[in-house]
Amino acid sequence: MRDNIILACQTCKHRNYTSTKNKKTLPQKLELKKYCPFCREHTLHKETK
């Protein structure tokens, strides 16, 4: 039931992180504030395809 997702930085659009989520309990796109090594700061990362 858990699917792999990719998290991309909203500032520079680099795909930095991978994670898993349960699509049945979380149907919306996941948004987390994580560190981006390209921007060198904590930015919002959003789920992409």
Summary of the structure (lengths in Angstrom):
residues: 49
radius of gyration: 11.0
end to end distance: 17.0
largest distance: 34.1
contacts: 118
relative contact order: 0.38
helix: 0%
strand: 61%
